[in-house]
């Protein structure tokens, strides 16, 4: 009997590192229309299981002062990076991960009071 060596071929869209580094692919940046200087956050919706949504909390033009989770362009220029140890730690804890965690995102959805958001497909839902 034959079977595939790799069961999931879709690459990750967002990667959380224990040191607080969060990498967002060009796909995520394009879908949320992210630019350097924009600020992202994660909303949680509790129900039978907790759902997590990545969204833009402030656009660069509105983000006066210093903010955690401010998007910065990475040297290669095709993806963005944000830093937030509390946010990365929270997601790692929610997914029972101790090391780097790479997740995919679902289709964009509109959340009341937030706007366009991307659902994170967490390890619990894969």
C-alpha positions as CSV (number, residue, x, y, z in Angstrom):
1,X,0.0,0.0,0.0
2,X,1.3,3.5,-0.9
3,X,0.9,6.6,1.2
4,X,2.2,10.2,0.9
5,X,5.3,11.1,2.7
6,X,4.0,14.6,3.5
7,X,0.3,14.7,4.5
8,X,-0.1,18.5,4.7
9,X,1.5,20.4,1.9
10,X,0.1,23.9,2.6
11,X,2.8,26.2,4.2
12,X,2.3,28.2,7.3
13,X,1.0,31.8,7.2
14,X,2.1,33.0,10.7
15,X,4.9,31.8,13.0
16,X,5.1,32.5,16.7
17,X,8.5,32.2,18.4
18,X,9.0,31.9,22.2
19,X,11.2,35.1,22.2
20,X,8.2,37.2,21.0
21,X,9.0,37.3,17.3
22,X,5.9,36.8,15.1
23,X,6.4,36.4,11.3
24,X,3.6,37.2,8.9
25,X,3.8,35.9,5.3
26,X,3.1,38.1,2.3
27,X,-0.2,36.3,2.0
28,X,-1.3,37.6,5.4
29,X,0.0,41.1,4.7
30,X,-1.8,41.2,1.4
31,X,-5.1,39.8,2.7
32,X,-5.2,42.3,5.7
33,X,-3.7,45.1,3.5
34,X,-0.8,45.4,6.1
35,X,1.9,48.0,5.7
36,X,5.0,48.8,7.9
37,X,3.8,50.8,10.9
38,X,0.4,49.1,11.1
39,X,-0.4,47.4,14.5
40,X,-1.9,43.9,14.7
41,X,-3.6,42.1,17.5
42,X,-5.4,38.8,18.1
43,X,-9.1,38.6,19.2
44,X,-10.5,35.6,21.0
45,X,-14.0,34.3,20.6
46,X,-15.0,31.8,23.2
47,X,-17.6,29.1,22.5
48,X,-17.3,25.3,22.4
49,X,-13.6,26.0,21.6
50,X,-11.7,29.3,21.6
51,X,-11.3,30.8,18.2
52,X,-8.4,33.2,17.5
53,X,-8.5,36.0,14.9
54,X,-5.6,38.1,13.6
55,X,-6.7,41.7,12.8
56,X,-5.4,45.2,12.3
57,X,-5.9,47.2,15.5
58,X,-4.4,50.5,14.2
59,X,-3.2,51.7,10.8
60,X,0.2,53.3,10.5
61,X,-1.3,56.8,10.2
62,X,-3.3,56.4,13.3
63,X,-0.6,54.7,15.4
64,X,0.9,57.6,17.3
65,X,3.4,56.7,19.9
66,X,5.0,53.3,20.5
67,X,3.0,50.1,20.1
68,X,3.6,46.4,20.6
69,X,2.9,44.4,17.5
70,X,3.9,47.1,15.1
71,X,4.6,45.6,11.6
72,X,8.1,46.0,10.4
73,X,9.4,45.0,6.9
74,X,12.0,42.2,7.0
75,X,15.1,42.6,5.0
76,X,13.9,40.4,2.2
77,X,10.8,42.6,1.9
78,X,8.2,39.9,1.2
79,X,6.9,39.4,4.7
80,X,6.4,41.4,7.9
81,X,7.5,40.9,11.4
82,X,6.1,42.0,14.7
83,X,7.4,41.6,18.3
84,X,5.2,40.9,21.3
85,X,6.4,38.4,23.9
86,X,3.0,38.4,25.7
87,X,1.1,37.8,22.5
88,X,3.4,35.0,21.3
89,X,3.5,33.4,24.8
90,X,-0.3,33.5,25.0
91,X,-0.8,31.7,21.6
92,X,2.0,29.2,22.4
93,X,0.3,28.4,25.7
94,X,-3.2,28.1,24.1
95,X,-1.8,25.6,21.6
96,X,0.2,23.7,24.2
97,X,3.5,24.5,22.3
98,X,6.9,25.1,23.9
99,X,8.8,25.8,20.8
100,X,8.2,27.7,17.6
101,X,4.6,27.3,16.3
102,X,3.7,27.8,12.7
103,X,0.0,28.1,11.9
104,X,-2.1,28.6,8.8
105,X,-5.0,31.1,8.5
106,X,-8.5,30.6,7.2
107,X,-10.6,32.8,4.9
108,X,-11.0,36.4,5.9
109,X,-14.1,37.1,7.9
110,X,-15.8,40.3,9.2
111,X,-16.0,40.6,13.0
112,X,-18.3,43.1,14.6
113,X,-16.4,46.1,16.0
114,X,-13.1,44.8,14.5
115,X,-13.6,44.5,10.8
116,X,-11.7,42.1,8.6
117,X,-9.9,39.3,10.5
118,X,-8.1,36.1,9.7
119,X,-9.0,33.0,11.8
120,X,-5.9,31.1,13.0
121,X,-6.1,27.4,12.4
122,X,-4.6,26.3,15.7
123,X,-3.1,22.8,16.4
124,X,-6.3,21.9,18.2
125,X,-8.3,22.3,15.0
126,X,-6.0,20.7,12.5
